[in-house]
Amino acid sequence: MDDREMTGASARRRRRFDGWTLLVWIAGGAVYLFLVVPVLVIILSAFSPNPYPEFPPTEFSLRWFREVFQSEPWMRAIGFSLWLMVIVTALTVALGTTAAYGISRLEFRGKQALLSFMLSPLMIPQVVMGIALLYLFTAMGIIRTMAGLVIGHILVSFPYVIRTVGVSLSNLDPKLERASMSLGAGPVQTFFRITLPLIRPGIVAGGVFSAVTSFGEVSISLFVVSPSNMTVPVRIFNYIDQTFDPSVNAISVLFIAVAVLALIIIERTIGLTKVM
C-alpha cells in the first residue's frame, strides 16, 4: 500500500470516527437536555409573581418564597421534616456503620445473603414497603407515631450508609488495624482511633445520602404519617390535590438546592463515581 492509499484509508477512518463522535455528543446532549429542562421549568416558575405557575415568567418575584416562609403550615412541615431528618440520619449512620464494619471484617456463612437483604430496600418498590409497614405498625400499635415514621425512614436510608461505608472499608488496609492492636491497643480503641477516622469520608457521604432520602421521602410517609406531624413531601402531595400555585415550585427549589449541596459534599468527601 503506497502513501496515497494509506492517507485515504486514514481519512476515511477519521471521517467515520468524527461521525460517530458527533452522534454520541448529540445523544448525550439530548439526554442532559431531557434531565435539565424540567428542573429549569420548576426553578423559573417559582419566581413568577402570578397566582399560577407560568413559564417563562413575565417578570421575576420572590412572592412565593415569602408566602412559604410566612405560612405557618409550611414552616411547621419544614421544621418537622428537618427534625425527623436529624434523628433518622444519626440513627442510620450509627446502625449502618456498625453493620458495614461487621460485614467487612467478619467471615461467616450467608454473608453475601445478609448483605443483599440489607440492600434490598433499594430494589423493593417503596409503595409496597409502605403498605407492608402500614399493616405491621397497625398491629404493633405505632401507626401514625413518630417512632413508626423514624423506622420507615431508616429502612429506606439504611442501604445508602451500608454502601458508602462499605466502600471506605474496602479501601482500608486491615494491616493498619492489626498494627495498632500489635502495639497494645484494644479492638475498641483501634476502631475509634484508627478505623473510624480513615472511613470518615464514607460515613459523611452515607449521612448525606440518608439525610436527603429522609427529607424527600414520600411513598412510605403517606402510609404512616399523622395529620399533626406531616412532612414536607406529604404536604406537597396533599396540597396539589386541592390547589396548585407557585408555592409548590418554591418548595421544590429548596429541595433542588439540598440535592445539589448533597452532591457537592459527596463529591468532595468520597467521590460520586465510588457510590453510584
C-alpha positions in Angstrom: 0.0 0.0 0.0 1.5 3.3 -1.1 1.4 6.6 0.8 -1.7 7.9 -1.0 -3.7 4.8 -0.2 -2.6 4.9 3.4 -3.6 8.6 3.6 -7.0 7.8 2.0 -7.7 5.0 4.5 -6.7 7.2 7.4 -9.0 10.0 6.2 -11.9 7.5 5.9 -11.4 6.2 9.4 -11.2 9.8 10.7 -14.5 10.7 9.0 -16.2 7.6 10.4 -14.7 8.4 13.9 -15.8 12.0 13.6 -19.3 11.0 12.5 -19.6 8.5 15.4 -18.3 11.1 17.9 -20.8 13.7 16.7 -23.6 11.1 17.1 -22.5 10.4 20.7 -22.4 14.1 21.5 -25.9 14.7 20.1 -27.3 11.7 22.0 -25.6 12.8 25.3 -26.8 16.4 24.8 -30.3 15.2 24.3 -30.3 13.1 27.5 -28.9 16.0 29.5 -31.4 18.4 28.0 -34.2 16.0 28.9 -33.0 15.9 32.5 -32.3 19.6 32.9 -35.3 21.2 31.2 -37.9 20.1 33.8 -35.7 21.4 36.6 -35.3 24.7 34.9 -39.0 25.0 34.4 -39.6 24.4 38.1 -36.9 26.9 39.1 -38.0 29.7 36.8 -41.7 29.1 37.5 -41.1 29.6 41.2 -40.1 33.2 40.6 -43.4 34.1 38.9 -45.5 36.8 40.7 -48.8 35.4 39.3 -51.1 33.1 41.3 -50.5 30.3 38.9 -47.3 28.6 37.6 -46.0 30.4 34.5 -43.1 29.5 32.2 -41.3 31.5 31.2 -42.3 34.1 33.8 -43.2 37.6 32.5 -41.3 39.1 35.5 -39.3 37.8 38.4 -40.5 38.0 42.0 -39.8 36.4 45.4 -43.5 36.4 46.3 -44.0 32.7 46.6 -40.8 32.2 48.6 -42.1 34.8 51.1 -45.5 33.0 51.1 -43.8 29.8 52.0 -41.7 31.3 54.9 -44.7 33.2 56.2 -47.0 30.2 56.1 -47.4 28.5 59.4 -48.4 25.1 58.0 -45.5 25.1 55.5 -43.0 26.1 58.2 -44.3 23.5 60.6 -43.9 20.9 57.9 -40.4 22.1 57.1 -39.4 22.1 60.8 -40.8 18.6 61.4 -39.0 17.3 58.3 -35.7 18.8 59.5 -36.1 17.4 63.0 -37.0 13.9 61.6 -34.1 14.1 59.2 -31.7 14.8 62.1 -33.0 11.8 64.1 -33.0 9.4 61.1 -29.6 10.4 59.9 -28.0 10.0 63.4 -29.6 6.5 63.9 -29.0 5.3 60.4 -25.3 6.3 60.4 -24.7 4.6 63.7 -26.5 1.4 62.7 -25.2 1.4 59.1 -21.6 1.9 60.1 -21.8 -0.9 62.6 -23.4 -3.2 60.2 -20.9 -2.4 57.4 -18.0 -2.9 59.7 -19.3 -6.3 60.8 -20.0 -7.4 57.2 -16.5 -6.2 56.1 -14.4 -7.7 58.9 -16.3 -10.9 59.8 -16.4 -14.1 57.8 -19.4 -16.3 58.2 -21.8 -18.5 56.1 -24.5 -16.5 54.4 -22.5 -13.2 54.5 -23.5 -12.2 50.9 -27.1 -13.2 51.5 -27.2 -11.0 54.6 -25.7 -8.1 52.7 -28.2 -8.5 49.9 -31.0 -8.5 52.4 -29.7 -5.2 53.9 -29.6 -3.6 50.5 -33.0 -5.0 49.4 -35.0 -1.8 50.2 -33.3 -0.3 47.2 -34.9 -2.8 44.9 -38.4 -3.2 46.5 -41.0 -0.7 45.3 -41.4 1.8 48.2 -45.2 1.8 47.8 -45.1 -1.9 48.6 -42.9 -1.3 51.6 -45.4 1.5 52.7 -48.3 -0.9 52.6 -46.4 -3.6 54.5 -45.4 -1.1 57.2 -48.9 0.1 57.4 -50.1 -3.4 58.4 -47.1 -4.0 60.6 -47.3 -0.7 62.5 -51.0 -1.1 62.9 -50.5 -4.5 64.6 -47.8 -3.1 66.7 -49.8 0.0 67.8 -47.2 2.5 66.5 -49.1 3.7 63.3 -49.2 7.5 62.9 -46.5 7.9 65.5 -43.0 9.5 65.4 -41.5 6.1 66.1 -43.1 4.5 63.1 -42.1 7.3 60.8 -38.5 7.1 62.0 -38.4 3.3 61.5 -39.8 3.7 58.0 -37.3 6.4 57.0 -34.4 4.4 58.5 -35.5 1.4 56.4 -35.1 3.3 53.1 -31.9 5.2 54.2 -30.0 2.3 55.7 -28.7 0.8 52.4 -27.0 4.0 51.4 -24.9 4.1 54.6 -24.1 0.4 54.1 -22.9 1.1 50.6 -20.8 4.2 51.2 -19.2 2.9 54.5 -18.5 -0.4 52.8 -16.7 1.4 50.0 -14.4 3.1 52.5 -13.8 -0.1 54.5 -12.9 -2.0 51.3 -10.2 0.7 50.6 -8.9 0.4 54.2 -5.8 -1.8 54.6 -6.5 -4.3 57.5 -2.8 -4.2 58.3 -3.3 -0.8 59.8 -5.7 -2.2 62.4 -3.5 -5.2 63.1 -0.5 -2.9 63.6 -2.5 -0.9 66.1 -3.5 -3.9 68.1 0.0 -5.4 68.0 1.2 -2.2 69.6 -1.1 -2.7 72.6 -4.4 -1.0 71.5 -7.6 -3.0 72.0 -10.2 -3.6 69.4 -12.4 -0.7 70.6 -9.5 1.7 70.9 -8.3 0.7 67.4 -11.8 1.2 65.9 -12.2 4.7 67.3 -8.6 5.9 66.8 -7.6 4.2 63.5 -10.6 2.8 61.7 -13.2 5.5 62.3 -11.0 8.4 61.1 -10.0 6.5 58.0 -13.6 5.7 57.0 -14.9 9.1 57.8 -15.5 10.1 54.1 -17.8 7.1 53.7 -19.7 7.9 56.9 -20.1 11.5 55.8 -21.4 10.5 52.4 -23.7 7.9 53.9 -25.0 10.6 56.3 -25.7 13.0 53.4 -27.5 10.3 51.4 -29.5 9.4 54.5 -30.5 13.0 55.2 -31.5 13.7 51.6 -33.5 10.4 51.4 -35.3 11.1 54.6 -36.1 14.8 53.7 -37.6 13.8 50.4 -39.3 10.5 51.2 -43.0 10.4 50.4 -44.1 6.9 49.4 -43.7 5.4 52.9 -44.6 8.6 54.8 -48.0 8.7 53.1 -49.0 5.5 54.8 -47.5 6.1 58.3 -47.6 9.9 58.8 -50.1 11.6 61.0 -52.0 14.8 60.2 -50.4 16.6 63.2 -46.9 15.6 62.2 -46.8 16.0 58.4 -43.5 16.0 56.4 -42.9 18.5 53.5 -43.3 15.9 50.7 -46.6 14.6 52.1 -47.9 18.2 52.5 -46.9 18.9 48.9 -48.7 15.8 47.8 -51.9 16.8 49.7 -51.5 20.5 48.7 -51.5 19.9 44.9 -54.5 17.7 45.3 -56.5 20.8 46.3 -54.7 23.7 44.6 -51.6 24.3 42.6 -49.8 27.7 43.0 -46.1 28.5 42.6 -45.5 28.0 46.4 -45.1 24.3 45.5 -42.4 25.4 43.0 -40.7 27.5 45.6 -40.6 24.4 48.0 -39.2 22.4 45.0 -36.4 24.9 44.5 -35.4 24.3 48.2 -35.3 20.5 47.5 -33.2 21.0 44.5 -30.8 23.2 46.5 -30.5 20.5 49.1 -29.8 17.8 46.5 -27.1 20.0 44.8 -25.5 20.6 48.2 -25.5 16.9 48.9 -23.9 16.1 45.6 -21.1 18.6 46.3 -20.5 17.2 49.8 -20.4 13.6 48.5 -18.0 14.5 45.6 -15.7 16.3 48.0 -15.6 13.5 50.6 -15.7 10.2 48.7 -16.4 10.9 45.1 -19.6 10.2 43.2 -18.1 7.5 41.0 -17.4 5.3 44.1 -21.0 5.3 45.3 -23.0 5.4 42.1 
